Amino acid sequence: MKKIRFLKPVLNFILIGLLITTLSRIFLFFIFKERVVETPDFWYIFPIGLRMDLILLCYLSFLPAVLITFLPNKWLKFTNSFLVIYSFIFLFLILFVELASPDFVKQYDTRPNKIFLDYLIYPKEVVGMLLKSYLTSIVVTFLILGAVIYLAFKKGKQFFHTIATDYKFKLMVFPLVAFLLFFGARSSLTSKRPINASNAVFSTDQLTNTLGLNSFYTVAFAAYSIKNEGNTKMYGKMDEAEAIARVKKYMIAGPNDFTDAEIPFLHVQQPDSVLKKPYNLVIFLQESLGAEYVGILGGKLLTPEFDKLSKEGLLFTNLYCTGTRSVRGIEAVVTGFLPSPSESVVKLGNSQQGFFTLADALKHKGYNTSFIYGGMANFDNMASFFNGNGFEDIVDQTDFESDGNKYAFKGTWGYSDEDLVTKANNYFKSKGDKPFFSLMFSTSNHEPFEYPAGRIKPYDKKPATVNNAMKYADFSIGKFFEMAKKEPYFKNTIFIVIADHNTRTYGKNLVPINKFHIPAFIMGPGVPKGAVYDRLASQIDIPPTLLGYLGIPFETPMVGRNLNKLDPKVQGRSIMQFNDINAFRVENQVVIMQPNLKPLQFEIKNDTTLVPVKLNEELAKDALAHVITAGNLYKQNKYKLRDTKK
């Protein structure tokens, strides 16, 4: 036994790593115990977790094992220095992401993933939010990490220094060590593929499944997967022509409406009624306004202004967003693009120019186009995407600061919604008779939920809560329309107020469908007052529906439906992307696709109860076709107008 003491650094690395991840998993289990224990065989998270932890730690241990074995004893000082630094860095990172996991899981219902990486790009906004909303967690995290750094300096040599050992003996032992690490890293000798995250899936509760992983693995896999953006093969393969044909089945456009064989979905959309002077279009995109916060949709009584205004137009009561991030909501509402396991096209490299947007289509019709936002437009790459795809004017926080006007409130994420609507109203007045399209994007109903005092009667006693922020966002919606109704442009403008997504997207199902339910209403000339659209619809149906109101024909590659023209006999459908899981819903049937697993089908009794049913193979192929098509359109640069071809 003394002879193999040279392997002590590797063994200690694995044992300390297992201690961190196991204690973290136990901690997470007790935090979410009420939810987790509802899952049959929930205790699987612990053996699965041990297996996944060993995979990670064996991978990370291979390099130290090689150096310990093959570097001669005269290099012992270098070897030991490397072992201490290497072990400390990775154990520190493993500990850091595990400490960050409880708050992340509470917010996103899954372990840290690509969202975690995305936030690291914007330290100013994120640090401000963390200090105001998670100060206790930050203090505890820094205290623990500080203690670890202290111990590393004190005990690093004791745990991670190797000793001089006979070179021939090390070479004799290495094949066994290599085999054990290889076996631990693959976790199987019979499977053709190494074990991966899909092997941790044993239930229909996404959160419970992810507790069987560790957060370093999920973050590292998210970073590794960035190179595979646009890859849709994780759900299966399908011939491109078949995929296109299956997607076209769900469109309103007929075979003779398509205008360019090279751009498979490009077609002419006729207006609901022809006008001599086209209407303006204003989209007021609401950050995180889920249906659960909207009184008229049966939610909390937080939105009296939305409820009142919705009766002056067309209210959507059965509308579902496509994802859980703002950029996914922007993707759906502004471009009508299909959701996929890739990042939103707002952030992908090949869509920064020549990618279809409503602004692109309207600019070609002589519209002034703009994006108005109280925060910094470079957040989530919005400014770059908008600037390259039809938005002429980008008005953001810097414009608020330089115009010399006095505004109500500036918070972590920028100027308040109240300031946003004031700025937007003044901007729209300046357009005169020139038709305009504008996307307004709110910020106030975003954690840490900051807003100016004295505007609302608080719903909660504590000021900075999601409920109070929603009330303030609703107050600002009311203020916008109060101002707009006094201006000439109001009578010639189609308005929509719509959410980008909900706040926290969580639930015991693989896809928490109820958390994708969002509010929207359309108001303006030609929109029937007091109308209700109660059929199932998707966020990607909104942009073609809006174009229908404007009074002129448009050429568009959007696959969504103009809901005003949808045959009552045609079934409603929605598409939802939840992390790397895709849900394709047609009425009360939903096909759920997970990476590298067979699709599952459920009957929706209500938005929170999914009953497993036999898979409809045709419906599953339709689901796959929509994801395959999204990937192909992006990769082949075929989601555009004809005059943007390179």
Beta strands, then each sheet from edge to edge (+ up, - down):
strand 1: 267-269
strand 2: 280-286
strand 3: 314-320
strand 4: 368-373
strand 5: 393-395
strand 6: 410-411
strand 7: 414-415
strand 8: 436-441
strand 9: 493-499
strand 10: 517-523
strand 11: 531-533
strand 12: 537-538
strand 13: 554-556
strand 14: 573-578
strand 15: 581-586
strand 16: 589-593
strand 17: 600-606
strand 18: 609-613
sheet 1: 1+ 13-
sheet 2: 5+ 4+ 8+ 2+ 9+ 10- 3+ 11+
sheet 3: 5+ 4+ 8+ 2+ 9+ 10- 3+ 12+
sheet 4: 6+ 7-
sheet 5: 14+ 15- 16+ 17- 18+
end
